Structures are given as structure tokens and as C-alpha cells.
């Protein structure tokens, strides 16, 4: 099974349970690539890592 087929089966399963399919979003937003620090719990250190402080 190819990756695309697996993804389609996964999405179809949840659609069959009444969920709605949503368009994917970008992994790294071009407007603020630093948001990747947030899931890591490092948002308070963001300015230090980006060299702003």
C-alpha cells in the first residue's frame, strides 16, 4: 500500500464516522516560523533563540 492510499483510508474512516475533512495547513507558517517553539514549550525563550535578545 502506498502512502497516499493509506492516508485516504485513514481520512475515509473518520468521514464514515461523521467527521468532516479539512484542508491541510502548512507545517512551518511563512508568517511566523518560530511557532515551532510553542509545541516544544519554549515560546518564552523564542527571542533568545532567534537572536533578538
mmCIF file of the C-alpha atoms, coordinates in Angstrom:
data_MODEL
# 
_entry.id   MODEL 
# 
loop_
_atom_site.group_PDB 
_atom_site.id 
_atom_site.type_symbol 
_atom_site.label_atom_id 
_atom_site.label_alt_id 
_atom_site.label_comp_id 
_atom_site.label_asym_id 
_atom_site.label_entity_id 
_atom_site.label_seq_id 
_atom_site.pdbx_PDB_ins_code 
_atom_site.Cartn_x 
_atom_site.Cartn_y 
_atom_site.Cartn_z 
_atom_site.occupancy 
_atom_site.B_iso_or_equiv 
_atom_site.pdbx_formal_charge 
_atom_site.auth_seq_id 
_atom_site.auth_comp_id 
_atom_site.auth_asym_id 
_atom_site.auth_atom_id 
_atom_site.pdbx_PDB_model_num 
ATOM 1  C CA . UNK A 1 1  ? 0.000   0.000  0.000  1.00 0.00 ? 1  UNK A CA 1 
ATOM 2  C CA . UNK A 1 2  ? 1.320   3.428  -0.914 1.00 0.00 ? 2  UNK A CA 1 
ATOM 3  C CA . UNK A 1 3  ? 1.339   6.381  1.473  1.00 0.00 ? 3  UNK A CA 1 
ATOM 4  C CA . UNK A 1 4  ? -1.402  8.188  -0.462 1.00 0.00 ? 4  UNK A CA 1 
ATOM 5  C CA . UNK A 1 5  ? -3.647  5.132  -0.232 1.00 0.00 ? 5  UNK A CA 1 
ATOM 6  C CA . UNK A 1 6  ? -3.059  4.795  3.494  1.00 0.00 ? 6  UNK A CA 1 
ATOM 7  C CA . UNK A 1 7  ? -3.842  8.467  4.058  1.00 0.00 ? 7  UNK A CA 1 
ATOM 8  C CA . UNK A 1 8  ? -7.035  8.203  2.031  1.00 0.00 ? 8  UNK A CA 1 
ATOM 9  C CA . UNK A 1 9  ? -8.200  5.158  4.018  1.00 0.00 ? 9  UNK A CA 1 
ATOM 10 C CA . UNK A 1 10 ? -7.435  6.957  7.275  1.00 0.00 ? 10 UNK A CA 1 
ATOM 11 C CA . UNK A 1 11 ? -9.415  10.052 6.259  1.00 0.00 ? 11 UNK A CA 1 
ATOM 12 C CA . UNK A 1 12 ? -12.272 7.989  4.818  1.00 0.00 ? 12 UNK A CA 1 
ATOM 13 C CA . UNK A 1 13 ? -12.576 6.084  8.107  1.00 0.00 ? 13 UNK A CA 1 
ATOM 14 C CA . UNK A 1 14 ? -13.174 9.269  10.081 1.00 0.00 ? 14 UNK A CA 1 
ATOM 15 C CA . UNK A 1 15 ? -15.528 10.626 7.421  1.00 0.00 ? 15 UNK A CA 1 
ATOM 16 C CA . UNK A 1 16 ? -17.571 7.435  7.762  1.00 0.00 ? 16 UNK A CA 1 
ATOM 17 C CA . UNK A 1 17 ? -17.925 8.239  11.482 1.00 0.00 ? 17 UNK A CA 1 
ATOM 18 C CA . UNK A 1 18 ? -19.436 11.674 10.725 1.00 0.00 ? 18 UNK A CA 1 
ATOM 19 C CA . UNK A 1 19 ? -16.304 13.811 10.782 1.00 0.00 ? 19 UNK A CA 1 
ATOM 20 C CA . UNK A 1 20 ? -15.594 16.423 8.112  1.00 0.00 ? 20 UNK A CA 1 
ATOM 21 C CA . UNK A 1 21 ? -12.418 16.514 6.071  1.00 0.00 ? 21 UNK A CA 1 
ATOM 22 C CA . UNK A 1 22 ? -10.443 19.748 6.417  1.00 0.00 ? 22 UNK A CA 1 
ATOM 23 C CA . UNK A 1 23 ? -7.738  21.074 4.157  1.00 0.00 ? 23 UNK A CA 1 
ATOM 24 C CA . UNK A 1 24 ? -4.189  20.571 5.438  1.00 0.00 ? 24 UNK A CA 1 
ATOM 25 C CA . UNK A 1 25 ? -2.198  23.513 6.693  1.00 0.00 ? 25 UNK A CA 1 
ATOM 26 C CA . UNK A 1 26 ? 1.482   24.236 6.235  1.00 0.00 ? 26 UNK A CA 1 
ATOM 27 C CA . UNK A 1 27 ? 3.935   22.745 8.725  1.00 0.00 ? 27 UNK A CA 1 
ATOM 28 C CA . UNK A 1 28 ? 6.049   25.887 9.011  1.00 0.00 ? 28 UNK A CA 1 
ATOM 29 C CA . UNK A 1 29 ? 3.964   29.050 8.538  1.00 0.00 ? 29 UNK A CA 1 
ATOM 30 C CA . UNK A 1 30 ? 5.758   31.584 6.371  1.00 0.00 ? 30 UNK A CA 1 
ATOM 31 C CA . UNK A 1 31 ? 4.381   34.407 8.516  1.00 0.00 ? 31 UNK A CA 1 
ATOM 32 C CA . UNK A 1 32 ? 5.992   33.100 11.756 1.00 0.00 ? 32 UNK A CA 1 
ATOM 33 C CA . UNK A 1 33 ? 8.330   30.096 11.536 1.00 0.00 ? 33 UNK A CA 1 
ATOM 34 C CA . UNK A 1 34 ? 9.082   30.486 15.253 1.00 0.00 ? 34 UNK A CA 1 
ATOM 35 C CA . UNK A 1 35 ? 5.737   28.890 16.196 1.00 0.00 ? 35 UNK A CA 1 
ATOM 36 C CA . UNK A 1 36 ? 7.559   25.553 16.157 1.00 0.00 ? 36 UNK A CA 1 
ATOM 37 C CA . UNK A 1 37 ? 8.983   26.589 19.535 1.00 0.00 ? 37 UNK A CA 1 
ATOM 38 C CA . UNK A 1 38 ? 5.460   26.640 21.026 1.00 0.00 ? 38 UNK A CA 1 
ATOM 39 C CA . UNK A 1 39 ? 4.754   22.878 20.961 1.00 0.00 ? 39 UNK A CA 1 
ATOM 40 C CA . UNK A 1 40 ? 8.169   22.316 22.493 1.00 0.00 ? 40 UNK A CA 1 
ATOM 41 C CA . UNK A 1 41 ? 7.215   24.577 25.430 1.00 0.00 ? 41 UNK A CA 1 
ATOM 42 C CA . UNK A 1 42 ? 9.980   27.006 24.567 1.00 0.00 ? 42 UNK A CA 1 
ATOM 43 C CA . UNK A 1 43 ? 7.920   30.022 23.487 1.00 0.00 ? 43 UNK A CA 1 
ATOM 44 C CA . UNK A 1 44 ? 9.235   32.107 26.389 1.00 0.00 ? 44 UNK A CA 1 
ATOM 45 C CA . UNK A 1 45 ? 12.795  31.594 25.028 1.00 0.00 ? 45 UNK A CA 1 
ATOM 46 C CA . UNK A 1 46 ? 11.871  32.369 21.404 1.00 0.00 ? 46 UNK A CA 1 
ATOM 47 C CA . UNK A 1 47 ? 13.580  35.783 21.272 1.00 0.00 ? 47 UNK A CA 1 
ATOM 48 C CA . UNK A 1 48 ? 16.802  34.325 22.707 1.00 0.00 ? 48 UNK A CA 1 
ATOM 49 C CA . UNK A 1 49 ? 16.957  31.511 20.145 1.00 0.00 ? 49 UNK A CA 1 
ATOM 50 C CA . UNK A 1 50 ? 16.220  33.911 17.295 1.00 0.00 ? 50 UNK A CA 1 
ATOM 51 C CA . UNK A 1 51 ? 18.972  36.300 18.440 1.00 0.00 ? 51 UNK A CA 1 
ATOM 52 C CA . UNK A 1 52 ? 16.634  39.208 19.234 1.00 0.00 ? 52 UNK A CA 1 
ATOM 53 C CA . UNK A 1 53 ? 17.866  39.499 22.847 1.00 0.00 ? 53 UNK A CA 1 
# 
